[in-house]
Amino acid sequence: MTGPLVPTQSLTHGNELNAVYAIARIVAESIDTESGLDAVFRLARTIFIFDVVALYLQNEEDGELEPIYARALGRGRSRAAELAWGEPAAREAYRSEQTVLRQEDAGPAVQGRDRRRDYLGLPMMVGGRCVGGLVFGRFGGPPYPPEHIRLAEFVAWHVGQLLENRRMARRIASLEAQRELARMQDEFISTISHELRTPLGFIKGYVTTLLRQDTAWDEETRKEFLTIIDEESDRLRELIDNLLDSSRLEAGTLSMTLEPTRISTVLRDTASRTLSLHPEMKLEIEIDDGLPAIKADATRIAQVLDNLLSNAHKYAPGATVTIRARMQGDAIRVEVADTGPGIHPEHVHHLFERFYRVPDDKHTARGTGLGLYICRKIIEAHGGEIGVESKRGEGTCFHFTLPVAPSPAENDDE
Ligand code: ADP
């Protein structure tokens, strides 16, 4: 890439030299392109006069020039919105890759000196390629003298550097995003392999043990081993179901069957299922009377509750868990609250993300970080919202809303 065109003739004045260095410094330090351009043009105006400035860049789709930045700094401020003024000069500079000077007559509608317009168009070079045009406009003369043209070329070179910085920053961001994606995929594969291998290991181990010819197992031991095999097979199936649900939800292909549903029935059924699996759990139910029927996929809502209750069992062992349901505006609000250890605030906002697990819990309880993500997607598919409040040492409350279906005739009269 060629170096900046140093405006030798104009360096005789101290303030010009200062402005030139300040422009170079801004370009080197700018992170935000728009504010960098603002600062460059504000400084440029202290060393040569222009009333308007606009930057046109090639559009990626059809290669046409389009304005990406325009400022009116002097006369004609009120015309800042008209961006078409600089287009002919920008196009000419862009096509010829040369500095162009255009003089125009704004027509009788403009009174006095301002009628005369001098436009200075400069090719915009980024990464050795001409990608657009920069135009300075001066209303009412005098025309641009050669030393101002040199200064404008110097400014244009630096604007090109600002755009080059932006291009590099975008490229780095996209490379980082790709790397992050690859890292997440790797982590996903290792988590999933581990999660699938653990129940499979148990199943294989106990089956091999039971099949051993040299040992006779008493009925109790046999039953104990078979129970473990049964539980681990359930766990394996649940894991595969979760994986499939998660990819279908991501692809938008998981179907929901919304039918009139009594949420209190779903809540009670899920609670008794959880108690039959974990009889030691302290489970309380507080459901308001007369909740209306809602349009919902009962199986999917039960899946959400199963997940929240199994999480309470896993992450808040021994705690009291309360299931509540009541009206909140036009929706039913359901809560699953536990008196467990709570969740650190830094993790709370990430809990509903796919594969997110609280790092400390990775070693104490098995999981994939898919459960709450699936819950969120199911609730959102019902037009509701899911959230969590948690306090360390006091407990966690997951809550979700389900909008009431417009079927006032059907009331939950349990
Ligand atoms: P998984 O249980 O497979 O890790 P989830 O998406 O269901 O995935 O949960 C994400 C994380 O949220 C869990 O890893 C756990 O750290 C945290 N969590 C969920 N429920 C609770 C709870 N009731 N109390 C404390 N932490 C919880």
Boltz pocket constraint, residues with backbone or C-beta under 6 A from the ligand:
constraints:
  - pocket:
      binder: B
      contacts: [[A, 307], [A, 308], [A, 311], [A, 312], [A, 315], [A, 316], [A, 338], [A, 340], [A, 341], [A, 342], [A, 343], [A, 351], [A, 353], [A, 356], [A, 357], [A, 358], [A, 361], [A, 366], [A, 367], [A, 368], [A, 369], [A, 370], [A, 371], [A, 372], [A, 373], [A, 396]]
      max_distance: 6.0
